Amino acid sequence: QMKRVCVDGPVFDGAAIYAK
């Protein structure tokens, strides 16, 4: 799921912080 949101684009901003 994390990878999916990362590819999304705009969500990457928040997803990246959550993933890290």
KETI-855069 format. One line per 10 residues: their letters; for each residue x, y, z of N, C-alpha, C, O, CB. Coordinates in nm, 2 decimals, always signed. Glycine has a CB too. Layout:
BEGIN
A) X,Y,Z,X,Y,Z,X,Y,Z,X,Y,Z,X,Y,Z | ...
REM end
This chain:
BEGIN
QMKRVCVDGP) +0.08,-0.12,+0.00,+0.00,+0.00,+0.00,+0.09,+0.13,+0.00,+0.06,+0.22,-0.07,-0.10,+0.00,+0.12 | +0.19,+0.12,+0.08,+0.28,+0.24,+0.09,+0.34,+0.28,-0.05,+0.34,+0.39,-0.09,+0.40,+0.22,+0.19 | +0.38,+0.17,-0.12,+0.43,+0.20,-0.26,+0.33,+0.26,-0.35,+0.36,+0.34,-0.43,+0.49,+0.06,-0.32 | +0.20,+0.21,-0.33,+0.09,+0.26,-0.42,+0.07,+0.41,-0.40,+0.06,+0.48,-0.49,-0.04,+0.18,-0.39 | +0.07,+0.45,-0.27,+0.05,+0.59,-0.24,+0.17,+0.67,-0.29,+0.15,+0.79,-0.34,+0.02,+0.62,-0.09 | +0.28,+0.61,-0.28,+0.41,+0.68,-0.33,+0.39,+0.72,-0.48,+0.43,+0.83,-0.52,+0.53,+0.60,-0.30 | +0.34,+0.62,-0.55,+0.33,+0.64,-0.70,+0.22,+0.74,-0.73,+0.22,+0.81,-0.83,+0.30,+0.51,-0.77 | +0.13,+0.75,-0.63,+0.01,+0.85,-0.65,+0.07,+0.98,-0.69,+0.02,+1.04,-0.79,-0.07,+0.86,-0.52 | +0.16,+1.04,-0.61,+0.22,+1.17,-0.65,+0.19,+1.27,-0.53,+0.28,+1.29,-0.45,+0.15,+1.22,-0.78 | +0.08,+1.33,-0.53,+0.05,+1.43,-0.43,+0.05,+1.37,-0.29,+0.08,+1.44,-0.19,-0.09,+1.50,-0.46
VFDGAAIYAK) +0.01,+1.25,-0.28,+0.00,+1.18,-0.15,+0.15,+1.15,-0.11,+0.17,+1.13,+0.01,-0.08,+1.05,-0.16 | +0.24,+1.14,-0.20,+0.38,+1.11,-0.17,+0.43,+1.20,-0.06,+0.50,+1.16,+0.03,+0.47,+1.12,-0.29 | +0.39,+1.33,-0.06,+0.43,+1.42,+0.04,+0.41,+1.37,+0.18,+0.50,+1.36,+0.26,+0.36,+1.56,+0.02 | +0.28,+1.33,+0.21,+0.25,+1.28,+0.34,+0.29,+1.13,+0.35,+0.34,+1.09,+0.46,+0.10,+1.30,+0.37 | +0.27,+1.06,+0.25,+0.31,+0.91,+0.25,+0.46,+0.89,+0.28,+0.50,+0.81,+0.36,+0.27,+0.84,+0.12 | +0.54,+0.97,+0.22,+0.68,+0.96,+0.23,+0.72,+0.98,+0.38,+0.80,+0.91,+0.43,+0.76,+1.07,+0.14 | +0.66,+1.08,+0.44,+0.69,+1.10,+0.58,+0.65,+0.99,+0.67,+0.71,+0.95,+0.76,+0.62,+1.24,+0.63 | +0.53,+0.93,+0.64,+0.47,+0.82,+0.71,+0.56,+0.70,+0.69,+0.59,+0.62,+0.78,+0.33,+0.79,+0.67 | +0.60,+0.67,+0.56,+0.68,+0.56,+0.53,+0.81,+0.56,+0.60,+0.87,+0.46,+0.65,+0.70,+0.54,+0.38 | +0.87,+0.68,+0.61,+1.00,+0.70,+0.67,+0.99,+0.68,+0.82,+1.08,+0.69,+0.90,+1.07,+0.84,+0.64
REM end
